[in-house]
Amino acid sequence: MVTATTTSIISEDRTRGADILKKAKDEFPTPESTVVKKRRLSSVSSDSEVVEKSFKKQQKKSLNLSAPLLERSRSQSALVITHFDDPYDLNKEHPYPELRPYEVLIKNKVVGLNHVDWKAKKFKFAIYSFPWVNGRESSGVVVSHGTKVDDTKLPVNQRVFIVSTSYRDIRTSTFQEYTAIDSRLVWKLPGSFSFENGATIGVGLVTSGMAFHSWGYASSNDRIEKNSKTMLIWGGSSVVALYAMQFAKYFGFKVVSIASEKNAEYIKSFGCDLVVDRHLGFEKIEEIIHSEVKHIDYALDCVSRETSELSLKLIQKVNGEDDDSKSYFIPLVAKPKAEIPKNVQMEEVFIKKFHEDIKLGEEFVNFSTSLFENGNLKPVRHRTFHGGLKGIVDGLLQLEEKGASAEKYVASF
Ligand SMILES: NC(=O)c1ccc[n+]([C@@H]2O[C@H](COP(=O)([O-])OP(=O)(O)OC[C@H]3O[C@@H](n4cnc5c(N)ncnc54)[C@H](OP(=O)(O)O)[C@@H]3O)[C@@H](O)[C@H]2O)c1
């Protein structure tokens, strides 16, 4: 366990300012990328209205919840955003979420921290009304069930981990004591995993899993001959990359990644075949990769617009400009400004697919559960911030100012 302190070391490559806003718009396509400026919003989405009405309703209405704890207490602690420019409100009187028929209520034990959590407040996007709650993933225990949930599959006290890709519905956010989530999209936490382990998984797993899904790799039937195709990952020590390379190895890819030398051994422990030091400069990076790889078939950039442009350049250099076989490229953070060559197919990842297409999401939960059980997937290492909601604030500040390096920041309640 590491006790974190706030520092002001700014990562040299951190995407900033206008680039972050552009990236946010990439991550939250229109109309979700609409920047909201007013305290009370006239253009609140219909989804958000439903959530707000539901909150008001739930304060009046008596709920039929199974957990005795909840019968005694109708409010919960939450890290509330009251306005973009106000400090976080550590609120002990926030209403807890009303359950829909297929949902379960999770009591969060440990939450994962993501860049979008601090960026959304700072750069004023993906927050649709006030008071607002962020938080996209957690681990915890089941405390109650909606009317259509089979409670034998997810009994009370079942240890679980979850991811919330429903950015507009704050009932599903995790920076609060209790989260409502669709029961079909809940993973049981493997017995050997701690709650901290569980909180590292959701966003990285679903983001990388949806990338592979969009490329047509979604089940054990999609495995290819070992090392018959090569995948390039720029930013190999990012959390998303560490999950992506585990999927890549499972499906049969050779994986090369660009990351800091200090993290090379750790990255290789996730199956990565070659780690090239990101500080070497493009020419040297290209020379090393070219000597080891004949063709880059798939590429994932996990860092910035600048590195997505370098990834594209690397694909062209390694494959040759006259290459007539297609390569597939996902810039996770920001699209390159450069023109995309005909032999490169660029795609976007829409992690919302996970909850919008319940069948897809459910299949992904079952598939990835089997990979955890068989040891094909493992959680990344973590740094824990303590102190409940205050720990989340400390962790987000450190994520913004210093950045994580080959580890996931989590905060325990
Ligand atoms: N589009 C989506 O749906 C979606 C979903 C999830 C995340 N994201 C975005 O994806 C990005 C990654 O997220 P994350 O949580 O996985 O990030 P993270 O773990 O915080 O990534 C930090 C890592 O980036 C590496 N890095 C920084 N500059 C680099 C460079 N020039 N070359 C290579 N590596 C570099 C650092 O490597 P070293 O420490 O080794 O130097 C560090 O380990 C974030 O921008 C996030 O907002 C997008």
The ligand as an SDF file (V2000), in Angstrom:
LIG
                    3D

 48 52  0  0  0  0  0  0  0  0999 V2000
  -12.1070    6.9000  -25.8040 N   0  0  0  0  0  0  0  0  0  0  0  0
  -12.4550    6.2500  -24.7110 C   0  0  0  0  0  0  0  0  0  0  0  0
  -13.5390    5.6780  -24.6190 O   0  0  0  0  0  0  0  0  0  0  0  0
  -11.4780    6.1830  -23.5820 C   0  0  0  0  0  0  0  0  0  0  0  0
  -11.7150    5.2960  -22.5280 C   0  0  0  0  0  0  0  0  0  0  0  0
  -10.7880    5.2070  -21.5130 C   0  0  0  0  0  0  0  0  0  0  0  0
   -9.6600    6.0190  -21.5420 C   0  0  0  0  0  0  0  0  0  0  0  0
   -9.4980    6.9230  -22.5530 N   0  0  0  0  0  0  0  0  0  0  0  0
   -8.3110    7.7840  -22.5900 C   0  0  0  0  0  0  0  0  0  0  0  0
   -7.1930    6.9590  -22.8580 O   0  0  0  0  0  0  0  0  0  0  0  0
   -6.0320    7.4980  -22.2420 C   0  0  0  0  0  0  0  0  0  0  0  0
   -5.3670    6.4120  -21.4310 C   0  0  0  0  0  0  0  0  0  0  0  0
   -6.1320    6.2050  -20.2640 O   0  0  0  0  0  0  0  0  0  0  0  0
   -5.4950    5.4230  -19.0440 P   0  0  0  0  0  0  0  0  0  0  0  0
   -6.3780    5.6040  -17.8740 O   0  0  0  0  0  0  0  0  0  0  0  0
   -5.1550    4.0550  -19.4810 O   0  0  0  0  0  0  0  0  0  0  0  0
   -4.1840    6.3030  -18.8490 O   0  0  0  0  0  0  0  0  0  0  0  0
   -3.0100    6.1780  -17.7890 P   0  0  0  0  0  0  0  0  0  0  0  0
   -2.9430    4.8200  -17.2180 O   0  0  0  0  0  0  0  0  0  0  0  0
   -3.0820    7.2980  -16.8420 O   0  0  0  0  0  0  0  0  0  0  0  0
   -1.7760    6.4190  -18.7770 O   0  0  0  0  0  0  0  0  0  0  0  0
   -0.6140    6.9540  -18.3040 C   0  0  0  0  0  0  0  0  0  0  0  0
    0.5480    6.3960  -19.1120 C   0  0  0  0  0  0  0  0  0  0  0  0
    0.7010    7.1220  -20.3200 O   0  0  0  0  0  0  0  0  0  0  0  0
    2.0470    6.9490  -20.7000 C   0  0  0  0  0  0  0  0  0  0  0  0
    2.5350    7.9750  -21.6410 N   0  0  0  0  0  0  0  0  0  0  0  0
    2.4890    9.3180  -21.4850 C   0  0  0  0  0  0  0  0  0  0  0  0
    3.0560    9.9150  -22.5600 N   0  0  0  0  0  0  0  0  0  0  0  0
    3.4690    8.9230  -23.3860 C   0  0  0  0  0  0  0  0  0  0  0  0
    4.1290    8.9060  -24.6490 C   0  0  0  0  0  0  0  0  0  0  0  0
    4.4900   10.0220  -25.2830 N   0  0  0  0  0  0  0  0  0  0  0  0
    4.3980    7.6970  -25.2170 N   0  0  0  0  0  0  0  0  0  0  0  0
    4.0600    6.5610  -24.6060 C   0  0  0  0  0  0  0  0  0  0  0  0
    3.4320    6.5130  -23.4050 N   0  0  0  0  0  0  0  0  0  0  0  0
    3.1450    7.6890  -22.8070 C   0  0  0  0  0  0  0  0  0  0  0  0
    2.8320    7.0000  -19.4030 C   0  0  0  0  0  0  0  0  0  0  0  0
    3.8900    6.1220  -19.6120 O   0  0  0  0  0  0  0  0  0  0  0  0
    5.2330    5.9890  -18.7500 P   0  0  0  0  0  0  0  0  0  0  0  0
    4.8700    6.2150  -17.3210 O   0  0  0  0  0  0  0  0  0  0  0  0
    5.6800    4.5820  -19.0340 O   0  0  0  0  0  0  0  0  0  0  0  0
    6.1930    7.0040  -19.2560 O   0  0  0  0  0  0  0  0  0  0  0  0
    1.8220    6.4870  -18.3520 C   0  0  0  0  0  0  0  0  0  0  0  0
    2.1120    5.1940  -17.8820 O   0  0  0  0  0  0  0  0  0  0  0  0
   -6.4920    8.7010  -21.4030 C   0  0  0  0  0  0  0  0  0  0  0  0
   -6.2490    9.8840  -22.1420 O   0  0  0  0  0  0  0  0  0  0  0  0
   -7.9900    8.4710  -21.2600 C   0  0  0  0  0  0  0  0  0  0  0  0
   -8.6980    9.6680  -21.0580 O   0  0  0  0  0  0  0  0  0  0  0  0
  -10.3550    6.9960  -23.5810 C   0  0  0  0  0  0  0  0  0  0  0  0
  1  2  1  0
  2  3  2  0
  2  4  1  0
  4  5  1  0
  4 48  2  0
  5  6  2  0
  6  7  1  0
  7  8  2  0
  8  9  1  0
  8 48  1  0
  9 10  1  0
  9 46  1  0
 10 11  1  0
 11 12  1  0
 11 44  1  0
 12 13  1  0
 13 14  1  0
 14 15  2  0
 14 16  1  0
 14 17  1  0
 17 18  1  0
 18 19  2  0
 18 20  1  0
 18 21  1  0
 21 22  1  0
 22 23  1  0
 23 24  1  0
 23 42  1  0
 24 25  1  0
 25 26  1  0
 25 36  1  0
 26 27  1  0
 26 35  1  0
 27 28  2  0
 28 29  1  0
 29 30  1  0
 29 35  2  0
 30 31  1  0
 30 32  2  0
 32 33  1  0
 33 34  2  0
 34 35  1  0
 36 37  1  0
 36 42  1  0
 37 38  1  0
 38 39  2  0
 38 40  1  0
 38 41  1  0
 42 43  1  0
 44 45  1  0
 44 46  1  0
 46 47  1  0
M  CHG  2   8   1  16  -1
M  END
$$$$
